[in-house]
Amino acid sequence: MEPFIIDTKTIVLLFTTLLTGLLAGIFFTWSNAITPGIGRLDDINYLRAFQNMNRTIVNPLFLVIIMGPVFLSFATAYLYKSNHPYIFWLLLIAAILYFVGVFLVTIMGNIPLNNLLDKTDLTNISLENARSLRDQFELKWNNLHLVRTITSVLSFFLLIIVCLFRNSNF
């Protein structure tokens, strides 16, 4: 067994893996517990709960966790380009999965839905308008979030494989 060597490549790989894993965990928790739980609420309380959670989650720490892998995953692939081709390709696939399935889906799908909900004044919304807004929001958001959850977990899994086999020749 080779000793664990701490160098720039290893540190970047570990931070990429850590941040990707944290986000995959957040997304899994939302998919597994939060959205099904608030999905049981009536329309107005569902919209209020989701609006408040969206406003709370956008904070500096969350932005580091979601944005870090966008840059670090491609940097990691670049740093490992001279390693065994399997390592490079696993890292590149992990980076592309994260970029497309997490970052782009978030920017192009979930955030516009979050903004639609955020602009709505829920204090005086009618039951009919609340039902309509929920119908526009819930299924689309959950489907997009499922894509993010699956791709973040796959990206994390590939990074774990690389961490385990980064010094192997396969």
N, C-alpha and C positions, 0 to 999 in steps of 0.2 A: 504494500500500500504506500502510495506516495504521500509525503507530508503536505499539509495544507499550507500553501504559499500565499501570503498576503501581498498583492501587488495591485497596481491601478486597475488592471483588467478584472481581477477578482472582486475588488471593492465595487466597481461599477456593476458587475454581474449581480452581486449580492444586493445592492440597493435597488436595482431593476426588479429583481425577484421579490424583494420585500414589498416594494410599493405595488407591484402588480398583484401580489398575494393579498395585501390589505384591501385593495379595491375589489378583487374577486370575492373576498369575504363580505365586504359591504354589499355588493350586488347580490350575492347569494342570500344574505340575510333579508334584504328587501324582497327578493323573489319568494323566499320561503316563508317569511313571517309577517313582514310589514304590509305589503300590498294585499295579501289574502286577509289579514286582520282588519285593515281599514276598509277593505272591500265589503265587509259585512255591515258597514255603517249606512245610514240613510244618505240620500244624495247630498244634502247641504253639509252634513257633518263630514262626509267623505271628502268633499271639496275643501272644506276648512282645514281638515287634518292634513291633506296633501299640500295645500297652499302653505301651511305653517312649516311642514317638514322641508319643502323645497326652499323656503326662505332661510331655514336654519342650516341646512347642509352646505350651502354655498358660503364657505368660510376659508380662510387661508390654509388651514391644515388639509382640508378636503381638496382644495385646488392643487396643492403639492402632490397629494396621493394620486389624483386623476391625471394631472399633467406630467408628472415626473416620468412615467414610463413612455410617454409619447416621444420624448427626446432620448432618454436613457436606453430604451430598447434598441434603437437604431445605432446609438453610440456603442452599445455592447456588441452588436453584430459586427460593426466595423473593427472594434478592438480584437475580436476573435477571428477575423478573416483569414489569418495565416494558420489557424489551428486546423484540425481535421475538418474536411468539407462538411461532414455531418453536423458538427457543432455550429459552424457558420450558418448552414441552412436551417437548422432548428431555431437558432436565434433570429434569423431573418423572418421565418414564418411566424414566430411569436410576435415580432415587432409589427408585421403587417396585420396579423389578426387583431392586435391591440389597436393599431391605428384605425383600421377600417371598422372593426366590430364594436369598439368602445368609443374611441374619440369621434369619428365621423358620425356614427349613429347618435351619439350624444348631441353633437353640434347641430346636425341636420334634422334630428327627429325629436328627442326628448326635450331639449331646451326650448324649441318653438312651442311645444305643448305646455311646458312649464310657464313660459311667458304668457300664453293665452290664459292660463289659470290665474297667474299672478295679477294680470290687469283687471280681473273681475272683482267687483265689489260684492262680496258675499253677505254683507250685512242686510241688504234689502232685496236679495234675489228671490224670485218667486219659485215655487216648487217645480213648475213647468220648465222654467229657464235653468234651474239646477239640474233637472233630469237631462235636458238637452246638452248642457255643458259636459256633464259626466259622460254622456253617450259619445260626445266628440273626443273626449280625453282618455278615458280609462282603458279601453281595449287597445287603442293605438299605443299608449304609453307602456302598458304591460307587455305587449308584443315586442316593442323596441327594446325594452329593458331585458326581456328574455334573451334577445340577441346579444346584448352587452354582457349578460351574466355568462352565457355559454362561451363567448369568445374570450372574456377575461379569465375564466377558469382554464380554458385550453391554453392560452398564452402562459399562464402561471405554471401549468403542468409541463409545458415544453421547457420553461426556464428551470424548473426543478430537475428535469432530465439532464439539462446542460450542466447544472451545478454538480450533479453526481458523476458525470462522465466527461467533464471538460478536459481532463488530462489523459483520457483514454485514446487509444488508436482504433477502437472498435475492432 
